[in-house]
Amino acid sequence: MDRRHFIKTALLTAGTLSAWRPAMAADSRFTPSPANGWRVFEVTTRAELATTDSATRVWLPLPSVDDPAWMRTMGNLWQGNAATVQVLRDPTYGAQMLAASWPAGAAAPVVEVTSRFATRDRAINLNEPGKVAALDAATAQLYTRPTELLPTDGIVRKTATEITRGNRTDTEKARAIYEWIVDNTARNPKTRGCGTGDIRAMLETGDLTGKCADLNALYVGLARAAGLPARDVYGIRVADSRFGYKSLGRSADISKAQHCRAEVWLAGFGWLPVDPADVRKVVLEEKPGLTLKDDVVVPVREKLFGAWEMNWLAYNVAHDLALPGSTGQRIPFLMYPQGENAGGRFDSLDPETFRYRITAREITT
């Protein structure tokens, strides 16, 4: 194995962060809070590929979101037998990826990358706006513009207008869209992966079911159509929920634990975390027969407009990416490992066939 040093020097260690407050038992209510302190994790993604008679490429997402309040990247370490390895960055959204390639006939191609990062729960008090600098014009334009799967005209704009009618402030509009998503959508366990986020098709067919990349994309698209800067945040769960919700966490082998969230920009608050898709996940998966009125659902619905439990790694906020060096189509988002050879793009939703494994561990010393 060809070992390399950390691509980015880690400036933080567990000892330099305020200690995370472990729960003696699952907390009685869902109450994410920065007061719970920082946690440090390592996520390792390993791809082992079959020998082919053509050149092979792999792109592995790396943590690209760095915010001093809730997410701090601490470096990446890679090893493997790839002929070339590069850390590449999407110029529009800043999404980073480890790109590896092998020539035709390379025996047992393998690449592994370990990323270390620190997280802290997010919780914004909407009763206490602060002094937050306005978004610059370029950033505001980026996060209000349409994308291929997030149109802001036609039925999307019509729906957003209907939802927000009578709401005067941006906060009221953002909340109205959140409540509408929670009330009118459902998680579909038959949806592959996290879904695709084709929101026009959802609204035109009336099939408002799917998973996080569908339901939270619907939030983002409707928010943009209402004039609010909004974005998806693509990532993966890395630990069990400290609040006892089995549906809101995953640990150890997280190969199928990808999860995207959403943010909306509000004056006086900045980027507000939201996650209506996880409300619907709790309804479907926490225990049989739940409704939005059940005690186990109500606190999650209340908190996920303005808070996230950070047992989760944020990769990036990118849409419609062209993978560098790829001969294939753009991808709607980079949340799963990607790969291809002369035969075409690998199925990133099937880690058994693509042969990749993602694991997480918490650093406690």
PAVEXMAR-313359 format. One record per residue (C-alpha): residue number from 1; x, z, y; residue in one letter. Coordinates in Angstrom, 1 decimal, decimal comma. Layout:
<atoms>
[NUM [X Z Y] 'A'] ...
</atoms>
This chain:
<atoms>
[1 [0,0 0,0 0,0] 'M'] [2 [1,2 -0,9 3,5] 'D'] [3 [0,8 2,1 5,7] 'R'] [4 [0,5 2,1 9,5] 'R'] [5 [0,4 4,8 12,1] 'H'] [6 [-2,6 5,7 14,2] 'F'] [7 [-3,6 2,6 16,2] 'I'] [8 [-4,5 4,9 19,1] 'K'] [9 [-2,7 8,1 19,6] 'T'] [10 [-5,0 11,1 19,0] 'A'] [11 [-5,0 13,2 22,2] 'L'] [12 [-7,5 15,7 20,8] 'L'] [13 [-7,4 18,1 17,9] 'T'] [14 [-10,1 20,4 16,6] 'A'] [15 [-8,3 23,3 18,2] 'G'] [16 [-8,6 21,8 21,7] 'T'] [17 [-12,4 21,5 21,5] 'L'] [18 [-15,0 24,2 22,0] 'S'] [19 [-15,9 25,5 18,6] 'A'] [20 [-18,9 24,2 16,9] 'W'] [21 [-21,5 27,0 16,1] 'R'] [22 [-22,4 26,7 12,4] 'P'] [23 [-25,9 27,7 11,4] 'A'] [24 [-26,1 30,4 8,8] 'M'] [25 [-29,3 28,7 7,6] 'A'] [26 [-31,3 25,8 8,8] 'A'] [27 [-32,6 26,5 12,3] 'D'] [28 [-36,3 26,9 12,4] 'S'] [29 [-36,9 24,2 15,0] 'R'] [30 [-35,2 20,9 15,9] 'F'] [31 [-33,3 21,9 19,0] 'T'] [32 [-30,1 19,8 19,5] 'P'] [33 [-28,0 21,3 22,3] 'S'] [34 [-24,4 20,8 23,7] 'P'] [35 [-24,2 24,6 23,4] 'A'] [36 [-23,7 24,1 19,7] 'N'] [37 [-20,2 22,9 20,5] 'G'] [38 [-17,9 20,1 19,3] 'W'] [39 [-17,4 18,9 15,8] 'R'] [40 [-14,5 16,7 14,5] 'V'] [41 [-15,1 14,1 11,7] 'F'] [42 [-13,2 11,5 9,9] 'E'] [43 [-14,9 8,4 8,5] 'V'] [44 [-13,1 6,1 6,1] 'T'] [45 [-14,2 2,6 5,3] 'T'] [46 [-12,6 0,9 2,3] 'R'] [47 [-13,2 -2,7 1,3] 'A'] [48 [-12,0 -4,0 -2,1] 'E'] [49 [-12,5 -7,7 -2,5] 'L'] [50 [-12,5 -10,0 -5,5] 'A'] [51 [-9,7 -12,6 -5,6] 'T'] [52 [-10,9 -16,0 -4,3] 'T'] [53 [-9,5 -19,5 -4,1] 'D'] [54 [-10,0 -19,5 -0,3] 'S'] [55 [-9,0 -17,5 2,6] 'A'] [56 [-10,9 -14,2 3,1] 'T'] [57 [-11,7 -12,3 6,3] 'R'] [58 [-13,2 -8,8 6,8] 'V'] [59 [-14,3 -7,1 10,0] 'W'] [60 [-14,9 -3,3 10,0] 'L'] [61 [-16,6 -1,6 12,9] 'P'] [62 [-14,5 1,0 14,8] 'L'] [63 [-15,8 3,8 17,1] 'P'] [64 [-16,0 2,2 20,5] 'S'] [65 [-18,2 4,6 22,5] 'V'] [66 [-16,2 7,2 24,4] 'D'] [67 [-18,1 9,6 26,6] 'D'] [68 [-16,6 13,0 27,6] 'P'] [69 [-20,0 14,7 27,3] 'A'] [70 [-20,8 13,8 23,7] 'W'] [71 [-18,4 11,4 21,9] 'M'] [72 [-14,6 11,3 21,9] 'R'] [73 [-12,6 8,8 19,9] 'T'] [74 [-9,4 10,2 18,5] 'M'] [75 [-7,7 7,2 16,8] 'G'] [76 [-7,8 5,0 13,7] 'N'] [77 [-5,4 4,7 10,8] 'L'] [78 [-5,3 1,7 8,5] 'W'] [79 [-3,7 0,8 5,2] 'Q'] [80 [-4,0 -2,1 2,8] 'G'] [81 [-2,4 -5,4 1,7] 'N'] [82 [-3,9 -7,8 4,2] 'A'] [83 [-1,7 -10,6 5,5] 'A'] [84 [-2,9 -9,9 9,1] 'T'] [85 [-4,6 -6,9 10,6] 'V'] [86 [-5,7 -6,6 14,2] 'Q'] [87 [-7,9 -4,3 16,3] 'V'] [88 [-10,1 -6,7 18,3] 'L'] [89 [-12,5 -6,0 21,2] 'R'] [90 [-15,6 -7,8 22,2] 'D'] [91 [-15,1 -8,7 25,9] 'P'] [92 [-18,8 -8,2 26,8] 'T'] [93 [-19,7 -4,9 25,3] 'Y'] [94 [-16,3 -3,4 24,4] 'G'] [95 [-17,2 -3,2 20,6] 'A'] [96 [-14,0 -2,7 18,6] 'Q'] [97 [-13,4 -3,8 15,1] 'M'] [98 [-10,6 -3,9 12,5] 'L'] [99 [-10,1 -7,6 11,5] 'A'] [100 [-8,2 -8,2 8,3] 'A'] [101 [-7,4 -11,5 6,5] 'S'] [102 [-5,9 -12,7 3,3] 'W'] [103 [-4,7 -16,2 2,2] 'P'] [104 [-6,3 -18,0 -0,7] 'A'] [105 [-5,4 -16,5 -4,1] 'G'] [106 [-4,4 -13,1 -2,7] 'A'] [107 [-4,6 -10,6 -5,6] 'A'] [108 [-7,0 -7,7 -5,2] 'A'] [109 [-7,5 -7,8 -1,4] 'P'] [110 [-8,0 -4,3 0,0] 'V'] [111 [-8,1 -2,7 3,4] 'V'] [112 [-9,0 0,8 4,5] 'E'] [113 [-9,4 2,3 7,9] 'V'] [114 [-9,9 6,0 8,8] 'T'] [115 [-11,4 6,9 12,2] 'S'] [116 [-11,3 10,4 13,7] 'R'] [117 [-13,7 11,4 16,4] 'F'] [118 [-15,4 14,4 18,0] 'A'] [119 [-19,1 14,8 18,7] 'T'] [120 [-21,4 17,2 20,5] 'R'] [121 [-25,2 17,3 20,6] 'D'] [122 [-26,9 15,7 23,6] 'R'] [123 [-29,9 17,3 25,4] 'A'] [124 [-31,0 16,4 28,9] 'I'] [125 [-33,4 18,6 30,8] 'N'] [126 [-35,8 16,1 32,5] 'L'] [127 [-37,0 18,9 34,8] 'N'] [128 [-33,5 19,1 36,4] 'E'] [129 [-32,3 15,7 37,8] 'P'] [130 [-28,7 15,7 39,1] 'G'] [131 [-26,4 13,6 41,2] 'K'] [132 [-25,7 10,6 39,0] 'V'] [133 [-24,0 7,5 40,4] 'A'] [134 [-26,2 4,4 40,3] 'A'] [135 [-25,4 1,7 37,7] 'L'] [136 [-23,3 -1,1 39,2] 'D'] [137 [-25,0 -4,4 39,5] 'A'] [138 [-23,2 -6,1 36,6] 'A'] [139 [-23,9 -3,2 34,2] 'T'] [140 [-27,6 -3,1 35,3] 'A'] [141 [-27,8 -6,9 34,8] 'Q'] [142 [-26,2 -6,7 31,3] 'L'] [143 [-28,6 -4,1 30,1] 'Y'] [144 [-31,8 -5,6 31,5] 'T'] [145 [-31,1 -9,2 30,4] 'R'] [146 [-32,7 -10,7 27,3] 'P'] [147 [-30,8 -11,4 24,1] 'T'] [148 [-31,7 -13,7 21,2] 'E'] [149 [-33,7 -11,0 19,4] 'L'] [150 [-34,6 -9,0 22,5] 'L'] [151 [-36,6 -11,4 24,7] 'P'] [152 [-38,2 -9,9 27,9] 'T'] [153 [-40,8 -12,5 28,6] 'D'] [154 [-44,0 -13,6 27,0] 'G'] [155 [-45,7 -11,1 24,7] 'I'] [156 [-42,9 -8,6 25,2] 'V'] [157 [-43,4 -8,4 29,0] 'R'] [158 [-47,2 -8,4 28,6] 'K'] [159 [-47,0 -5,5 26,2] 'T'] [160 [-44,6 -3,5 28,4] 'A'] [161 [-46,8 -4,1 31,4] 'T'] [162 [-49,8 -2,8 29,5] 'E'] [163 [-48,0 0,3 28,2] 'I'] [164 [-46,6 1,3 31,6] 'T'] [165 [-49,7 0,5 33,7] 'R'] [166 [-50,4 3,5 36,0] 'G'] [167 [-46,9 5,0 35,6] 'N'] [168 [-45,1 5,2 38,9] 'R'] [169 [-41,6 6,5 38,2] 'T'] [170 [-39,0 5,1 35,8] 'D'] [171 [-39,1 8,4 33,8] 'T'] [172 [-42,8 8,0 33,3] 'E'] [173 [-42,4 4,4 32,2] 'K'] [174 [-39,6 5,3 29,8] 'A'] [175 [-41,7 8,1 28,3] 'R'] [176 [-44,8 6,0 28,0] 'A'] [177 [-42,9 3,4 26,0] 'I'] [178 [-41,4 6,1 23,8] 'Y'] [179 [-44,8 7,6 23,0] 'E'] [180 [-46,3 4,1 22,4] 'W'] [181 [-43,6 3,3 19,8] 'I'] [182 [-44,1 6,6 18,0] 'V'] [183 [-47,9 6,2 18,0] 'D'] [184 [-48,1 2,6 17,0] 'N'] [185 [-45,2 1,8 14,7] 'T'] [186 [-44,3 2,9 11,1] 'A'] [187 [-41,2 3,1 9,1] 'R'] [188 [-41,2 0,5 6,2] 'N'] [189 [-39,2 1,7 3,2] 'P'] [190 [-39,1 -1,9 1,9] 'K'] [191 [-37,2 -3,2 5,0] 'T'] [192 [-33,6 -4,2 4,0] 'R'] [193 [-30,9 -2,2 5,6] 'G'] [194 [-31,8 -1,1 9,1] 'C'] [195 [-33,9 -4,2 9,8] 'G'] [196 [-33,1 -7,1 12,2] 'T'] [197 [-34,8 -6,2 15,5] 'G'] [198 [-36,8 -9,4 15,9] 'D'] [199 [-39,2 -7,8 18,4] 'I'] [200 [-41,1 -11,0 19,4] 'R'] [201 [-42,1 -11,6 15,8] 'A'] [202 [-43,2 -7,9 15,5] 'M'] [203 [-45,5 -8,2 18,4] 'L'] [204 [-46,8 -11,6 17,7] 'E'] [205 [-47,7 -10,8 14,1] 'T'] [206 [-48,8 -7,3 14,8] 'G'] [207 [-46,6 -6,0 12,1] 'D'] [208 [-45,0 -3,0 13,9] 'L'] [209 [-43,2 -1,7 10,9] 'T'] [210 [-39,5 -1,7 10,0] 'G'] [211 [-36,5 0,6 10,3] 'K'] [212 [-34,3 1,8 13,1] 'C'] [213 [-32,9 -1,6 14,2] 'A'] [214 [-36,5 -2,8 14,5] 'D'] [215 [-38,3 0,2 16,0] 'L'] [216 [-35,6 1,2 18,4] 'N'] [217 [-34,9 -2,4 19,4] 'A'] [218 [-38,6 -2,6 20,2] 'L'] [219 [-38,1 0,3 22,6] 'Y'] [220 [-35,1 -1,3 24,2] 'V'] [221 [-36,8 -4,7 24,6] 'G'] [222 [-40,0 -3,2 26,1] 'L'] [223 [-37,9 -1,0 28,5] 'A'] [224 [-35,9 -4,0 29,7] 'R'] [225 [-39,2 -6,0 30,1] 'A'] [226 [-40,4 -3,1 32,3] 'A'] [227 [-37,3 -3,3 34,5] 'G'] [228 [-35,4 -0,4 32,9] 'L'] [229 [-31,8 -0,8 31,8] 'P'] [230 [-31,7 0,1 28,1] 'A'] [231 [-29,5 -0,5 25,1] 'R'] [232 [-29,3 0,0 21,4] 'D'] [233 [-26,4 2,2 20,1] 'V'] [234 [-25,3 1,3 16,6] 'Y'] [235 [-23,7 3,8 14,3] 'G'] [236 [-23,8 5,8 11,1] 'I'] [237 [-24,8 9,3 10,0] 'R'] [238 [-21,9 11,5 9,0] 'V'] [239 [-23,3 14,9 8,1] 'A'] [240 [-26,4 16,7 7,1] 'D'] [241 [-28,8 17,9 9,8] 'S'] [242 [-28,1 21,5 10,8] 'R'] [243 [-31,8 21,9 11,3] 'F'] [244 [-32,7 21,4 7,7] 'G'] [245 [-34,2 17,9 8,0] 'Y'] [246 [-33,1 16,0 4,9] 'K'] [247 [-34,3 12,7 6,4] 'S'] [248 [-32,0 13,1 9,5] 'L'] [249 [-28,6 13,4 7,9] 'G'] [250 [-26,2 12,1 5,3] 'R'] [251 [-22,8 13,4 4,2] 'S'] [252 [-19,9 12,5 1,8] 'A'] [253 [-20,8 8,9 0,7] 'D'] [254 [-22,4 7,3 3,7] 'I'] [255 [-22,2 3,7 2,7] 'S'] [256 [-25,9 3,2 3,3] 'K'] [257 [-26,3 5,7 6,1] 'A'] [258 [-26,2 3,3 9,1] 'Q'] [259 [-28,5 4,2 11,9] 'H'] [260 [-29,0 2,8 15,4] 'C'] [261 [-30,4 4,8 18,3] 'R'] [262 [-31,3 3,8 21,9] 'A'] [263 [-30,6 4,8 25,5] 'E'] [264 [-32,5 4,1 28,7] 'V'] [265 [-31,0 4,5 32,2] 'W'] [266 [-32,9 6,8 34,6] 'L'] [267 [-31,9 7,7 38,1] 'A'] [268 [-30,8 11,4 38,3] 'G'] [269 [-30,1 11,6 34,6] 'F'] [270 [-28,0 8,6 33,7] 'G'] [271 [-28,2 7,3 30,1] 'W'] [272 [-31,0 9,1 28,4] 'L'] [273 [-30,8 9,4 24,6] 'P'] [274 [-34,0 8,4 22,7] 'V'] [275 [-34,8 7,8 19,1] 'D'] [276 [-38,5 7,0 18,3] 'P'] [277 [-37,4 5,5 15,0] 'A'] [278 [-36,3 8,8 13,7] 'D'] [279 [-39,7 10,4 14,4] 'V'] [280 [-41,2 7,8 12,1] 'R'] [281 [-38,5 8,5 9,6] 'K'] [282 [-39,4 12,1 9,5] 'V'] [283 [-43,1 11,3 9,0] 'V'] [284 [-42,3 9,0 6,1] 'L'] [285 [-39,5 10,8 4,3] 'E'] [286 [-39,4 14,5 5,1] 'E'] [287 [-42,1 15,3 2,6] 'K'] [288 [-45,2 13,6 1,3] 'P'] [289 [-48,3 13,2 3,4] 'G'] [290 [-47,0 14,0 6,9] 'L'] [291 [-48,7 12,9 10,1] 'T'] [292 [-47,5 13,1 13,7] 'L'] [293 [-49,5 16,3 14,1] 'K'] [294 [-47,6 18,3 11,4] 'D'] [295 [-45,4 21,1 12,5] 'D'] [296 [-42,3 19,6 10,9] 'V'] [297 [-42,8 16,4 13,0] 'V'] [298 [-43,9 17,8 16,4] 'V'] [299 [-40,5 19,3 17,5] 'P'] [300 [-38,7 16,1 16,5] 'V'] [301 [-41,0 14,0 18,6] 'R'] [302 [-40,7 16,4 21,5] 'E'] [303 [-36,9 16,4 21,4] 'K'] [304 [-36,0 12,8 20,6] 'L'] [305 [-36,9 11,7 24,1] 'F'] [306 [-33,8 13,2 25,8] 'G'] [307 [-31,8 14,6 22,9] 'A'] [308 [-29,7 13,6 19,8] 'W'] [309 [-28,3 15,7 17,1] 'E'] [310 [-24,7 14,4 16,9] 'M'] [311 [-24,2 14,4 13,1] 'N'] [312 [-23,7 10,7 13,8] 'W'] [313 [-21,0 8,3 14,8] 'L'] [314 [-21,7 5,8 17,6] 'A'] [315 [-19,9 2,6 16,9] 'Y'] [316 [-20,9 0,3 19,8] 'N'] [317 [-23,8 -1,1 22,0] 'V'] [318 [-23,2 -4,8 21,3] 'A'] [319 [-25,7 -7,5 20,7] 'H'] [320 [-25,3 -11,0 19,4] 'D'] [321 [-21,6 -10,9 18,5] 'L'] [322 [-19,4 -13,8 17,4] 'A'] [323 [-17,0 -12,4 14,9] 'L'] [324 [-13,5 -13,5 16,0] 'P'] [325 [-12,1 -16,2 13,7] 'G'] [326 [-15,4 -16,5 11,8] 'S'] [327 [-16,9 -19,9 10,9] 'T'] [328 [-20,4 -18,3 10,5] 'G'] [329 [-23,2 -17,5 12,9] 'Q'] [330 [-23,3 -14,7 15,4] 'R'] [331 [-24,5 -11,4 14,1] 'I'] [332 [-27,3 -9,5 15,9] 'P'] [333 [-25,2 -6,3 15,8] 'F'] [334 [-22,0 -4,8 14,3] 'L'] [335 [-23,0 -1,7 12,3] 'M'] [336 [-22,1 -2,8 8,8] 'Y'] [337 [-18,8 -4,1 7,4] 'P'] [338 [-18,7 -7,9 7,6] 'Q'] [339 [-16,8 -10,4 5,5] 'G'] [340 [-16,6 -14,1 4,6] 'E'] [341 [-14,6 -16,8 2,7] 'N'] [342 [-15,1 -20,5 2,2] 'A'] [343 [-18,3 -19,7 0,3] 'G'] [344 [-19,9 -18,1 3,3] 'G'] [345 [-20,7 -14,7 4,8] 'R'] [346 [-20,9 -11,7 2,4] 'F'] [347 [-24,0 -9,7 2,1] 'D'] [348 [-23,2 -6,7 4,3] 'S'] [349 [-26,3 -4,8 3,1] 'L'] [350 [-25,1 -4,8 -0,5] 'D'] [351 [-21,9 -2,6 -0,7] 'P'] [352 [-21,9 -2,9 -4,5] 'E'] [353 [-21,5 -6,7 -4,3] 'T'] [354 [-19,4 -6,8 -1,1] 'F'] [355 [-17,5 -3,9 -2,6] 'R'] [356 [-17,1 -1,5 0,3] 'Y'] [357 [-17,4 2,3 0,5] 'R'] [358 [-17,8 4,5 3,5] 'I'] [359 [-17,2 8,2 3,3] 'T'] [360 [-17,3 11,0 5,9] 'A'] [361 [-15,7 14,5 6,1] 'R'] [362 [-15,7 17,2 8,7] 'E'] [363 [-12,4 18,5 10,0] 'I'] [364 [-12,7 22,3 10,3] 'T'] [365 [-9,1 23,5 10,8] 'T'] 
</atoms>
